[in-house]
Amino acid sequence: LIDADVLPESRLLFKEALVPDVQGRYTQALRTLSRGMRLLADESDPASGRQRAQYMVQYGGIRYAQGRFDDAVDWCRRAIEEAESSGEMDALAHAYYVLDVAYVALGRVSEAVYSSRALEIYEDLGDLGKQANVLGNMAGIAFWRGDWDLSRSLWERVREVCLKSGALVDAAYGTVGIGEILVFQGHLDEAEAALREGLRV
């Protein structure tokens, strides 16, 4: 129907790749993403650049899910460059987010410094769901760095953002995150209350 119009075709292929991605059929998803990127390879207009950035970060996210963390870092770096040059802010924030989780998975926690940039972008875009994702990632990084107070405050922000958007189940992740910190701090009565609230949800 679109008669080989490159940009609409690439957008359809991107959507098509999301289905096997969420189903865990990563090889199929990567194959479809590769088809879309080949379509855009020779396109130099800004819209194609923005689409390429989305492709690159999606590819990087799947490589992360496959446990190919170094490859995920490489794809995120490419996505950041493309997103910055094309002005694709959603892809830029997504790349920052995936880059940090990949660095953490590689044990390079000191290099995971991009989540705050991702959060600022998602706040500017008004995307509450993605704000919650990034805040949860930041809370986890702070926890493993041993900064439990910061981690708790970030989990509280996760709860606030999720409740604001009506995502009650996602808000419970914040409650459970707080409960886990309370366990480590030895505040067991408070921890039990938080964890039972998570169980209730």
N, C-alpha and C positions, 0 to 999 in steps of 0.2 A: 504493500500500500504506500509506503514512503518512497518507493522508486529509487533506492540507493542514494538517498540524501544522507551524507556522512554523519552529520551531527545528530539528527533524530535516530538514525540507526544505532549510533554508539550509545545513546541514552537508553534505548530499548535493550541493548545487550547488557548494559550495566544493571538494569532492573532484573533481567533474566539471570544474571550471575548471583543475585541476592538470594534466590530461592535455594539452590544447592548449598550456598554458604550457611544459611541458618539451619539447614538439614544436616550439616556436617559433611557434606560431599564436596570436600575442598578441591580435589583434583578437577572435577567438573567446573566448579566455580572459577578456578584459575584459568582453565582453558577458555571459558567464555570471556573473562576479563582480558585475556591476551588477544582474542579476536577483536575486541573493542579498541584496545590500544593500537593494534595494527591499523585499524581504520583511521585513527587520528594522527598517525605517525608523521604525515606530510602536511598536516594542517597547521597554519601559523596564526590564525585569528584568535582573539582573546577567549571566545566562548569554547573553542576546542582546547585551549590551554586549561581552562577551568575544569572541563570534563576530564582531561588527562590527569589532573591533580586528584580528582575523586577516584579515578581508576587506580592510581598508584598507591594511595593510602589504603584502599580496600584490599589491594593485593598484599600490602604489608601486613594488614590486620589478619589476613588468612595465613600468611607465613608464620605469624606469631602463634596463631591457634594450632598450627602444625608442629610447633616446637622449634621452628627454624628462626631463632631469635636474631642471629647476625643478619640474616637475609631480611628480616622485618625492619631492622635498623636501616639497612641500605635503601629499602623501598620508601621508608618514611622520610629519609633525607632527600630523596629524589622528589617526593611529593611536596615537601616543604619548599624546595626551590621552585617547583612549578606553580604551587599555590601562591607564593609571594609574587612571582612575576605576573601572574594572571589576575591576582586579587580575589582568589577563591578562599574566602575566610573559613567556611565550614570545613573544607578539606584541610586547611592549615591547622585548625584546632584539633581535628581528628588525628592528624599526623603527629602533633605534639603529644597527644594522649597515648597513642600506640607506642611512640618512641620511648616514653617513660616506662611503660609496662615491660617493654622489651629489655631496656637497660636493667630493670630490677630483676627480670628473669635471668639475665646474664651475670648477676651479682655485681653489676656496676652501678650500685645505688647512688653513689655520689654524682653520677652523670645524669640522673633522672631529675632534671630541673625545669622541665618544660610544661608541667601540668598547670602551673599558675597562669601561664600564657594562654593555654587552652581554655581555662576557666574564664579569663577576661573576655575572650572572643565569644564564648557561648553566652556570657552575660549580655554582651552587646547585641547578639543575635536573638536574645530572649528565649533560648532553648533550655527549658528547665530540666528535661530528661537528661540531656547531655551534661548539663551542669552537675547533676547528681552523680553521674558516672565518674566525672573527673574528680569531684570532691571525695568520692569513695576511694578512688585510686590514691589521692593525696593522703587520705586518712591511713590507708594501708602502708604507704611508704613511711609516714611519720611513726607508725606503730613499730615497724621493723627497725627504724633508726633509734628506737627507745624513747621517743618524744611522745609519751602517752598523753600528756595534757593537750598538746596540739592535735593529736589523733582524735581525742574525745571531742574537741571543739569542732573538728571537721566532720565527724560523724553526726554531731548535732545539726550542723548545716545541711548535711544530706537529708536528715529527717525533715527539716524546715522546708527545703526545696521540694521534696517529694510530697509532703502534705499540701503544699501550696498548689501543686499540679493534680492532686487527688490520687497519687500513686501510693496507696496505703501499704501494699506489699513491699514496694521498694523502700518505703520509710522504715519498715521493720528491719531491714538490713542495717540501717543506722542504729536502731535500738539494740540490735544484737552486737554490733561493733562496739558500742558503749559498754554493753554487758561483758564482753570479752576483756576489755581494758580493766574493768572493775575487778574481774577475777584475778588478773595479774597484779593488781594493786592491793589485793587482799580484802577488798570491800565486798564480802561475799553476800551479805543480805541484799545490798543494792544490786549486785550482779544478778542474783537469783530473780529479783523483781523484773529487771530488764529482760533477762532471757526468757522468763515465763511469758512476758508480753510478746516477745518474738514468737514463741510457741503458739500463743493464742491466735496471732495473725496467720 
